[in-house]
Amino acid sequence: MQTALVERARQGDREAFGVLATGAVDRLYAIARFILRDTELAEDATQEALIRAWRDLPTLRDVDRFDAWLYRLIVRACADVGRRRRRWRTELAVLPLAGSEPDRSSELADRDQIERGLRRLNEGQQAILVLHFYVGLSPTEAADALEIPIGTAKSRLHYAIEALRAAVAADERSSIGTVREGRMA
Amino acid sequence: MTANDDLERRIADFYATEAPRAPDRVLRGALDSIDITRQRRAFIRVPWRFSTMNTNARMAIAAVAVVAVGAVGLSVLRPGQSPGVGGPLVTPSPSPSDSPLPSPTASAAPSGFVPGALTETFTSNVHGITVSYPAGWDVQPATSPWTTVGGALLWEDPAGDFLYDPLRTDHLFLELASQPLGDTSFDDWASTLLAAEGCTPSEPVEIDGAVGVIGECDMALVSAGGRGYLIRLYVSSDESDLRSFDSASWFDQVLATVQLTPETATSASASAAP
């Protein structure tokens, strides 16, 4: 089904591409949002990736690799948008993710802690974590999407997890310290 | 459950729960832009045997092919005079010895597009390469080293030098880039790039004394001073007059003007950073 749509879109069928884009836009946007952690930039990156996909689709030789190719495009778009952000903005207003309003239930507190930890990672680390844990790519597939060697992808994934573990541990220590101070007061 | 498993589960849960949906305007905006965006056309280079023939031979083949097409056309338009089964067939022969005789049909063929003479010179400070290009073309020099691996650069990537016809922009351009090979062998580097572009290597090439390979997609890759060089000609088939452009021959002329100066290139290693 998707292969047929990709073939038609390659031949210039905008309607077929519209179907493909509709099916992919949420996934691409989520990836961009997780990597860039900014709503507006994620929207820009998603649109850029979709437009590039349409423009360059005839150059895609293996239509079965459409999804992997899209991931590569969204990661590239995030890198480009990220570069522009660094060039034009000195400070980034980090927005909370949808649905993460303050809530003291342990489940949400747990997710808040992960989110705080993720904010401390760089874009490269965010990207590999998103591709592996959200999209479900293997390190080999993520290496392809990120256009890096497989060994680098594996080590980057390892160090991203370790960096997140350290951030979460620091967050826990800080929470315990706050509670102790409260008890002593 | 180990600490590792636990953290990985928490990361996966976080992404699964927090994944946002794209606002409608994202898809709408993209589709609006796509409505006015033309697709790139994959350019297929002629087989290398054709490109290695001399110009006369190529013209002979083109003329014979045109005559053959004309003959077939006539047979369709005038069925009463068609040769019929068993009759004499018009068989185009690729023999270089055939002389390109002028014919009324040949004169109706579209004249081949040829960019202007290679009178201008561009030197890339980032990539350590000098090349001649046509007068009237614009240049967008690279502003950063090429540090990614695994594919040619997209149009207007800041890591590439782009020399282009201003009337056609991303439909006709030359792309230049280079990067240190580091521990990667040139063969591996070139294979990766060619595979990423879906490009079949067609023949060895020597550019300014540096040896490498040229692909059927008009992408030349050579190694000099520990750097891998990429020189690519992109031609879209969207524009009708470009379809008659003998790009392989013109690309060969461009490659003949190339000077490689790896010692002047910005030395940044290819990195894994996206």
Interface residues (C-beta under 8 A of the other chain):
Chain A: G12 R14 F17 G18 A21 T22 V25 D26 L28 Y29 A30 R33 F34 E43 T46 Q47 L50 I51 R52 W54 R55 D56 L57 P58 T59 L60 R61 D62 V75 R76 C78 A79 R83 L97 A98 G99 S100 D110 R111 I114 E115 L118 E123 G124 A127 L129 V130 F133 Y134 D144 L146 E147 I148 P149 T152 A153 R156 I161 L164 R165 V168
Chain B: A3 N4 L7 E8 R10 I11 A12 D13 F14 Y15 A16 T17 E18 A19 P20 R21 A22 P23 R25 V26 L27 G29 A30 L31 S33 I34 D35 T37 R38 Q39 R40 R41 A42 T148 V149 G150 G151 L154 P158 E197 G198 A272 A273 P274
